[in-house]
Amino acid sequence: MSRSLSQEESSALLRQQALDDRLSPQPGAKLYLHLSDLRVVLDKVRTDEPLRILDYGCGGSPYRSLFPKAEYLRADLGGMSDLDFIIDPGKPLAAPDASFDLIFSTQVLEHVEDPMFYLSECRRMLKPGGVLALSTHGTFPDHGAPWDFQRWTPHGLERDVRNAGFEIDTTWRLTSGPRAMLQLWELTMEKLACDNSLFGIIFKALRWFTRRKRPAFHAWADRQLADYRVAGGADAPAHRLYLGLMVLARVPR
């Protein structure tokens, strides 16, 4: 007879599932369309080089395995386990100047109260020629962790990164155009009330169908909307709606 899981065990399983959904997103997960696109662009950053890396705002460090030979250090707010540095908002991190080859920041900047201070800290801690690999949101629902302060356009993010002393290598828009619309539909449909009017009934039928066929729906979107997964930062009309941004920037030598 199997025993029921304790609350602590259940929480641990949920945390592990959240990490797995980011590293290896599978069709059927609610955030699959966006997280799988983020995972695609992170393959452009992964490396086997023995770099010294800081995961700055690491959470559970879901992408750590993308850097198998790195000295991989982790920084976040207190209360988490296995941190190398504790982030005290508004204060410099207890890491030496010019001590990292790569600073890795995924879906963090929107949660930072003073993003220019955060970016200047990235600049301070990177060696000359060091790389900042940073993703954040364009259009996306609020999601406090515990706070959610701002969103960017490609031009705005590049401006802020340059003003912190970096040179921009590349900017990508993630989950754009109709693919962005489909992901936003999935994120909002559960919260919308339906009456018994014709439109309400149609909406409920669409919601039921999406829930039941979500893996197939995602597989279809991957086939038909592949061009909207990762797009360059140029102002193309087809990609003016986008859920995420990724920038690679470098400290001048």
N, C-alpha and C positions, 0 to 999 in steps of 0.2 A: 504493500500500500504506500503510495507516494505521499510525502508530507507537503503541506502548503508552505509557500515561501514567506519568510519574515518580511517586515516592511523594509528593513535595511537591505535584504537580498533583492527584493523587488526594485528598490531604488537603484541599486548597483546594476541590475540588468537593464533598466531604462537608460541609465547613463551610457552603458556600453552600446546599446542600440543606437543612441544618438551619435556616438562616435563612429560607429559602423556606417550609419546613413551618410556621413560626410566623406569618409575615406572611400567607401565602396557603395555609392548610392545605387539602389535597385528600383526599376519601374514598379510602381505601386505605392511608394512612400509619398506622403503628402507634399514634401518639398523637393521631390525628385527632379523636376524640370530645371530648377535653379541650381541645386546642389551638384547635379551631374555636370552642368555647364561650368561651374566653378572648378570642379575636379578636372575637367578637360584642360582648362587654362593652367592649372597648377602643374600639369605634366610638362609645361614649358619651363617651369622653375626647378623641378626636381633634379637632383644631381647625386652622383656617387663620390664627388670630391670631398676630401676631409676638411670641410670648412668649420669655422667656429660660428655657430648660429644662435641668435636670440629669438625665441618665440615670444613676442612682446604683446601680452594680453592673450595668453596661451589657452585658457579654458582647459579642456581635457587633452590638448595637443593631438587632435585627430590625424594630422598629416605628418607626424614625426617620422613615420616609416619611409617617407619620400626622400629622406636624407640619411641613408643607412650608415655612412662613414663619418658623419659630422659629430663634432662635440656640440650637443644640442642642449642649450640652457633655456629655462622657462621662467617667465615673469608674469605675475597677475596679482590681483587684489588678495589680501590676507584671507585665511580661512580655507584655502585649498592645500592639498598635500603635494609633497615632492617639488616644491618651488625652489628655484635658485635665487630669485629676487622677489621681494614684495613691492608692489606698486603702491606708493603713497601719493594720491592725486595732487598735482601741483608741485611735487618735489622731484628732484633728479633721482633716477634709479642708481642704486649703489653698485654701478659697474664703471670701470675705467673708461676714459676717452679712447677712441680708436681701438677698440678691443674685439670687434666682430667683423667677419667677412660678409655676413648676410643677416639682415633683420627681416623676420617673417611675421606678417601681421594680416590675419584673415578675419574679416567681419568684426573689426575692433573699433575703427576710427569713429564710427557713428555713435559709439557709446562713451567717447571721451569728451569731457566737459570743455577742455582747452586743447583742441586738435593741433594748434600751432606749437604749443609747448611739447606735445607728444612727438610731432615731426622733428622739432629741433633736437629732442633727446635722441631720436633715431640718427640724426646727422652727427651728433656728438659721439655716439658710441660706435659708429662705423669707421673702419679703416679707410684711408684714401683708396678710391676705386671700389669700395664696398657697395653692396647692392641692397636696396630696400624693395622688397616684394610685398605689396600692400593691396588688399581688396577691401571694398566697402560697398555701400548701397547707393543706387540711384533712386528709383521708385520702389518702395517696399513698405509693407505695413509696419507700424510701430511695434517694437519688441524690446522692452526694457530688460537689461541684464547687468545691473538693476536699472540702468537709465538708458534713454535713447534720445540723442540731442540733435542730430542733423543728417542731411543727405547732400550728395554732390552731383554736379554735372562733370563730364570729362574736362572741360575747360577750367572749372572751379577747382577740381582736384589737382590738375597739373599746376595751376597757379599757386596753390598752397604748398605743394611739394617743392616747387622751384623757390618759393619765398623762404623755405626752410634751408636752402643751400644745396639742393640736388639738381642734377641734370636728368631730364626725362629720357629714358630709352624707348619705352612702348607703353601705350594705354589701350586696353580692350574694354568693350562693352559686353556684358554678359546677360544672356536671356533677354533678347530684344524682340521688338515687333509683336507678331502674333503669338510667339512662344511666351513672351511676357504676359500677354493678355490671358493665355490659358492658365499660367501659374497663378495669376491674381484671381482668376475665376475659382480655382480650387481652394485658395486660401480664404475667400469671402463667402462662398456659397453656403457653408454650414451655418453662417450667422444670419442669413437673410430669412425673414419670416415669409410664409406663403399663405394666401387665402385660397378659397375654392373657386375663384374666378378662372376664366379660360387661361389667362397668362400665369396665374398661380399654379394651376394644374400642370401646365407645360413646364414651368420651372421645376416643380417637384419631380416630374418625370426625368428631366435632364440631370438633376442632382442624383437621383437614384441610379440612373444609368452610369454616371461618372464614377460613383462609389463602387458599383459592381464591376465595372470594366476598366478600372484605373490602370492596371499594368498594361493592358492592350492599348489604352488611350495614350500612355506615355511612350510605348514602342512606336505607335503611329507618329507621334510628335517628333521623335528622334529621326524617323525616316523622312518625313515631309518638311520638317522645319530645321534641318541641320544647319542651314546658313544663318540661323538666328541664335545659335548657341554662343558663339564667340565672334565678335566683330571688332574691327579696328576702331580707333577713336575718332575717325573722321566723321564729319557731320552729315551722314547719309540719311535721307528722309526715312528709309525703311527701318532704321535703327534708333530713332529718336525717343522711343520708349524702351527703357532697359531697367532691369532689376539690380544689376551690379556693375561695378567697375573694378578693374585690376590695373595697377600701374607698376612698372619696373623703373626704378630710378637709381642713379649712381652718384656717389660722392666724387667730386673732381679730384684728380691726382695732383 
